Amino acid sequence: MVAREESADAGPIVLCVDGSPAGETAVEFAFAEAALRGAEISAVHVWLPDHAPAGTGVESPERLLAQALAGHSEKHPDVTVRREVASGEAREVLIERSRNAQLVVVGARRRGGFTGLLLGSVSQALLHHAHSSVVVVRGRTQPDVS
């Protein structure tokens, strides 16, 4: 977590939703934090339409967002969630959304060994350039079966 003094007190918690298994832990964290703070969640899925494989049956960004959030509102009925699908570079979109946020929550995919100590480009950009506080949530570790 990087805490910034200038974070908004009344803004939403911006949750970056990427649909990955690692992102599930970030979704859980954001809902729990929103419930504690009495804040709403602005759940954002960012995608680049030009990078979606044509004709491969890739699910829609709206469906991916809905599936990632499914069940969490029932566990936290007092948390208001606003959904947004945005197109563009994730770093740019999320840094802009951080202007009015009290917190940005993003997941980090866990990797083993030395590379597990590194963060992805979106997480690094947010930690360095977001206007609000940022939490990077690691996914649950899976047992190594090799």
N, C-alpha and C positions, 0 to 999 in steps of 0.2 A: 504494500500500500504506500502511496505517496499522498501525504496530506498537504493541501494548499490552504493558506490563510484566506484567500479570496473566494473560496467556494460559496455558492449561494446557500442560504439557510433554508429557503422555502422551495427551491426548485425540485425537479424530479430526480429520481435515480435513473440514469441512462444505462440500459442494459444492452450490450452488444450480443445479438443472437446469431450464431453461425450454424446451428443445427448439428454440431459435432457432439459425440459422446462426452468429450471433455467440457463442452459448453454447458452441459446439464448441471454441473456443480456450480457454475457461475449463475445460472438461473435460480437455483436453490438459494444461493447466498443473497442475491438481489432481493428476492421475495422476503427472506428473513430480515434483512436490513431495512427494507421498506416498512415492514410491520413494526419494527422497533422504533423507527423514526417518525412514523405516521406520514410517510411520503408516498407519492404515486410513482409508478414505474413507467418510463418511456422505453418500451422494448423496440429496438431498431435492428432490422436485418438489412445489411448493405450488400449489394451484388453488382456485378458488372455484366449487363445484358450481352455484350459482345463476346464474353468469355463462356457463356452457357453453350454446351454442345447441342447442336441442332438435331431435332428428331430422335433424341435418345431417351425420351420419357422422363427427363429431369423434372422433379416436382416444382410447382410454382413457388416463388419466394413467399407468397402469402400463406400457402399451405405449410411450408417449412416453419415459418414463424408460429403459426397456430399450433403445430405439433410440438414444438419446443416448449411452449407455454402451457400445454394441456395438463390439467390436474393441479397446477400450482395455485390458481385462483380459488379452487375449492379448499385447499389447505390454509389459504390466507384470504378469507372473504372480505376483509376490511381494506385490502390493498387494491387501489384502482390501477388498471393497466391500460396504457394507450399503445397501440401497435402502429409501427411505421415500417414500410418497405421503401428503401432509398436506393437509388442507383448511383454509382460512382466509386471512388477510391475510399475504402473503409476508414483509413487514417483521417482523411480530410473531413468526411461526413461526421465522424465521431468527435473530432477536435472541435468542430463547429457546434455540435450538440452540447458539448461540455460547457459552453459559455454561460448557460442558464441552469446548469445542473448542480446539485449539491454533491453528487458522486457519480462516477462512471465505473461500471463493472464489466470486465471482459474476462473471458476464459483463456487459459493457456494450455496448449496440448502438452502433455507430459511425454518426455522422451527419456530414454535411458542414457547412462554414462555422462560424458562431458557435455554432450549436446543438450542434456536435460537441464543444465544450468543456464541455458540461453533462452531468451524470450523472442517471440516472433516480431515481425516488423510493426504490426499494428499495436501490440502491447508496448513496445519500446517508444513508438511515436507518442502514444497517449501519456506514458510516464514522463516524457520530456516536454510535451507541448500542450497538454490539456489545460483548460482554464480552471477545472475543478479537481477535487481529490479523485484519485484513481485506485481501484483495487483490481489486481490481476489474480484470478482464482485458478489454482491448479486443479486439473481433473483428478479423479480417484485413480490410485495406482492399481494396476492389474497384476496378479501374480505371474511371474515368469515361468512358463511351462516348458521351456526349451531344455 
